[in-house]
Amino acid sequence: MIRLAATFLIIALIAAVLGMVGIAGLAANIAWTLFVVGLILAVVFALLGRRVV
């Protein structure tokens, strides 16, 4: 999940450099959302000890 967030962040940076503001903003929002979801899942799995019922 974090790797996918990093990919969208790179896409956002490239789009921003090329002047595609709408695509850059969308990709940055997706990257931020994926990062937060990945961070929450990492904390949950660390607390549960990877025991998913």
C-alpha positions in Angstrom: 0.0 0.0 0.0 2.8 2.4 0.9 4.6 1.5 -2.4 1.4 2.4 -4.3 1.2 5.7 -2.4 4.9 6.4 -3.4 4.0 5.7 -7.0 1.1 8.1 -7.0 3.3 10.7 -5.3 5.9 10.4 -8.1 3.1 10.7 -10.7 1.9 13.8 -8.9 5.3 15.4 -9.0 5.9 14.7 -12.6 2.4 16.0 -13.5 3.1 19.2 -11.5 6.4 19.8 -13.3 4.7 19.4 -16.6 1.9 21.8 -15.6 -1.0 19.4 -15.3 -2.4 20.8 -12.1 -5.6 18.8 -12.1 -3.9 15.5 -12.5 -1.2 16.4 -10.0 -3.8 17.3 -7.4 -5.8 14.1 -8.0 -2.7 12.0 -7.8 -1.5 13.7 -4.6 -4.9 13.1 -3.0 -4.8 9.5 -3.9 -1.3 9.2 -2.6 -2.2 10.8 0.7 -5.3 8.5 1.1 -3.3 5.4 0.3 -0.6 6.4 2.7 -3.0 7.0 5.6 -4.8 3.7 4.9 -1.5 1.8 4.7 -0.3 3.4 8.0 -3.6 2.5 9.8 -3.4 -1.1 8.5 0.3 -1.3 9.6 -0.6 -0.2 13.1 -3.6 -2.6 13.3 -1.6 -5.6 12.1 1.2 -4.7 14.5 -1.2 -4.6 17.4 -2.9 -7.8 16.4 0.3 -9.6 15.7 -0.9 -10.5 12.2 -3.7 -12.6 13.7 -6.6 -11.9 11.5 -9.8 -13.6 12.5 
